[in-house]
């Protein structure tokens, strides 16, 4: 049974809450960073490193954990779209499964911050490797649905391109992950990838609210 709140699906509401929660917690962590923080040259995960950000690490790590927890029912609730064709239904279920995996990985990023570097890198890699797959698969599953706003799909393409670019740059220079403050603005791609992907989630949630999916 699809959970509803005043005729709106809980999934649509949770998608917005997840984006707002992540943004507030991360920006709070940035505000508490003891030195000048530059998103172009400082990794997103630096915010969760208690040695680099003793006052703000709590907010980054819990922001990841809480957002990940909220995103799990969001992805489960995407089945409210109820695709009719077998292919679209299969794609949506696949997107939901990958989304749940990414949500759990985001929780692990908060549980294992940068001070637990091996587990942290594994969790972060799982998140970024999943994001573009989720967007592609869900967009394909919903594209023919009359309630799906095409602009959400087009914005998703931008997020996918940024994610793939970020992963390509990192794969081409793996040593850059060991540098807290890189001399090239690769962390800026990481920031763009994370927030564009979560903004796509928020836009999909707004789509569901507007069309009352």
C-alpha positions as CSV (number, residue, x, y, z in Angstrom):
1,X,0.0,0.0,0.0
2,X,1.3,3.4,-1.0
3,X,1.6,5.8,2.0
4,X,-0.1,9.1,1.4
5,X,0.0,12.4,3.2
6,X,-2.8,14.8,2.2
7,X,-3.0,13.1,-1.2
8,X,0.7,13.3,-1.7
9,X,2.9,10.2,-1.7
10,X,5.4,10.0,1.1
11,X,8.1,9.3,-1.4
12,X,7.7,12.7,-3.0
13,X,7.9,14.4,0.4
14,X,10.9,12.4,1.5
15,X,12.8,13.2,-1.6
16,X,12.6,16.9,-0.8
17,X,13.4,16.3,2.9
18,X,16.5,14.3,2.0
19,X,17.9,17.1,-0.3
20,X,17.1,19.8,2.3
21,X,18.6,17.8,5.2
22,X,21.8,17.0,3.3
23,X,22.2,20.6,2.2
24,X,21.7,22.1,5.7
25,X,24.0,19.6,7.4
26,X,26.8,20.0,4.8
27,X,26.6,23.8,4.8
28,X,26.7,23.9,8.6
29,X,29.8,21.7,8.5
30,X,31.4,24.1,6.0
31,X,30.6,27.1,8.2
32,X,32.3,25.4,11.1
33,X,35.5,24.5,9.1
34,X,38.4,26.1,11.0
35,X,40.2,27.3,7.9
36,X,39.0,28.8,4.6
37,X,37.2,26.0,2.8
38,X,37.1,26.0,-1.0
39,X,34.8,23.5,-2.7
40,X,37.1,23.6,-5.8
41,X,40.1,22.3,-3.9
42,X,38.8,20.8,-0.7
43,X,37.2,17.3,-0.8
44,X,33.6,17.0,0.3
45,X,34.8,14.3,2.7
46,X,37.3,16.6,4.4
47,X,34.2,18.0,6.2
48,X,33.7,14.7,8.0
49,X,37.4,14.4,9.1
50,X,37.5,15.3,12.8
51,X,41.2,16.1,12.5
52,X,40.5,18.7,9.8
53,X,37.1,19.9,11.0
54,X,36.8,19.2,14.7
55,X,33.7,21.3,15.2
56,X,31.9,20.5,11.9
57,X,32.6,16.8,11.3
58,X,29.6,15.8,13.4
59,X,27.3,17.6,11.0
60,X,28.8,16.2,7.8
61,X,28.8,12.6,9.1
62,X,25.2,12.8,10.5
63,X,24.1,14.6,7.4
64,X,25.2,11.6,5.3
65,X,23.6,9.1,7.7
66,X,20.3,10.8,8.1
67,X,20.0,11.6,4.4
68,X,20.8,8.0,3.5
69,X,18.1,6.7,5.9
70,X,15.5,9.1,4.4
71,X,16.4,8.1,0.8
72,X,15.8,4.4,1.4
73,X,11.9,4.8,1.7
74,X,12.1,7.4,-1.1
75,X,13.5,4.9,-3.6
76,X,11.1,2.2,-2.4
77,X,8.2,4.6,-2.9
78,X,9.1,5.3,-6.6
79,X,7.0,2.3,-7.4
80,X,4.1,4.7,-7.0
81,X,4.7,5.5,-10.7
82,X,3.3,2.1,-11.5
83,X,4.7,1.6,-15.0
84,X,2.5,-0.6,-17.2
85,X,5.0,-2.1,-19.6
86,X,7.2,-5.0,-18.4
87,X,10.5,-3.3,-19.5
88,X,9.7,0.0,-17.8
89,X,8.6,-1.9,-14.7
90,X,11.8,-3.9,-14.6
91,X,13.9,-0.8,-15.1
92,X,12.1,1.0,-12.3
93,X,12.7,-1.9,-9.9
94,X,16.3,-2.0,-10.9
95,X,16.6,1.8,-10.3
96,X,15.0,1.3,-6.9
97,X,17.4,-1.5,-5.9
98,X,20.4,0.6,-7.0
99,X,19.0,3.6,-5.2
100,X,18.7,1.6,-1.9
101,X,22.3,0.4,-2.4
102,X,23.5,4.0,-2.9
103,X,21.5,5.1,0.2
104,X,23.1,2.5,2.4
105,X,26.5,3.4,0.9
106,X,25.8,7.1,1.9
107,X,25.1,6.0,5.4
108,X,28.4,4.1,5.4
109,X,30.2,7.3,4.3
110,X,28.9,8.9,7.5
111,X,29.7,5.9,9.7
112,X,33.2,5.6,8.3
113,X,34.5,9.1,7.7
114,X,37.8,10.0,6.2
115,X,39.7,9.0,9.3
116,X,38.7,5.4,8.4
117,X,40.1,5.9,4.9
118,X,39.8,2.3,3.5
119,X,36.1,1.8,4.4
120,X,35.4,5.4,3.6
121,X,36.8,5.2,0.1
122,X,34.9,2.0,-0.5
123,X,31.6,3.6,0.6
124,X,32.2,6.8,-1.3
125,X,33.1,4.9,-4.5
126,X,29.9,2.9,-4.2
127,X,27.9,6.1,-3.9
128,X,29.4,7.8,-6.9
129,X,29.4,4.7,-9.0
130,X,25.7,4.2,-8.3
131,X,24.4,7.8,-8.8
132,X,24.6,8.0,-12.6
133,X,23.2,4.5,-12.9
134,X,20.2,5.4,-10.8
135,X,19.5,8.5,-12.9
136,X,19.8,6.7,-16.2
137,X,17.7,3.7,-15.3
138,X,14.9,5.7,-13.6
139,X,14.8,8.2,-16.4
140,X,14.4,5.4,-18.9
141,X,11.8,3.7,-16.8
142,X,9.7,6.9,-16.5
143,X,10.3,8.7,-19.8
144,X,7.1,7.5,-21.5
145,X,5.0,8.2,-18.5
146,X,2.6,11.1,-19.2
147,X,3.1,12.4,-15.6
148,X,6.9,12.5,-16.0
149,X,8.2,16.0,-16.6
150,X,10.9,15.8,-19.3
151,X,12.9,18.6,-17.8
152,X,13.7,16.3,-14.9
153,X,15.2,13.8,-17.3
154,X,17.2,16.5,-19.1
155,X,18.6,17.8,-15.8
156,X,19.5,14.2,-15.0
157,X,21.6,14.0,-18.1
158,X,23.7,16.9,-16.8
159,X,24.2,15.2,-13.5
160,X,25.2,12.0,-15.2
161,X,27.8,13.8,-17.4
162,X,29.3,15.5,-14.4
163,X,29.5,12.2,-12.4
164,X,31.1,10.3,-15.3
165,X,33.6,13.2,-15.8
166,X,34.5,13.1,-12.1
167,X,35.0,9.4,-12.0
168,X,37.1,9.5,-15.2
169,X,39.4,12.2,-13.8
170,X,39.9,10.3,-10.5
171,X,40.5,7.0,-12.3
172,X,43.1,8.8,-14.5
173,X,45.0,10.1,-11.4
174,X,44.3,7.8,-8.4
175,X,47.0,9.5,-6.4
176,X,44.9,12.6,-6.1
177,X,42.6,10.8,-3.6
178,X,45.5,10.8,-1.1
179,X,45.9,14.6,-1.2
180,X,43.7,16.5,1.2
181,X,44.1,19.8,-0.7
182,X,44.7,19.0,-4.4
183,X,46.3,21.7,-6.6
184,X,43.8,20.9,-9.4
185,X,40.1,21.7,-8.9
186,X,38.9,18.0,-9.0
187,X,37.0,18.2,-5.7
188,X,34.8,20.8,-7.4
189,X,33.6,18.0,-9.7
190,X,32.8,15.9,-6.6
191,X,30.7,18.7,-5.1
192,X,28.9,19.2,-8.4
193,X,28.3,15.5,-8.8
194,X,26.8,15.1,-5.3
195,X,24.6,18.1,-5.3
196,X,23.4,17.8,-8.9
197,X,22.4,14.2,-8.2
198,X,20.6,15.0,-5.1
199,X,19.0,18.0,-6.8
200,X,17.7,15.5,-9.5
201,X,16.1,13.6,-6.6
202,X,14.5,16.8,-5.3
203,X,13.2,17.6,-8.8
204,X,11.8,14.1,-9.2
205,X,10.1,14.6,-5.8
206,X,8.7,17.9,-7.0
207,X,7.5,16.2,-10.2
208,X,5.6,13.7,-8.0
209,X,4.1,16.5,-5.9
210,X,2.9,18.5,-8.9
211,X,1.5,15.5,-10.8
212,X,0.3,13.8,-7.6
213,X,2.0,10.5,-8.3
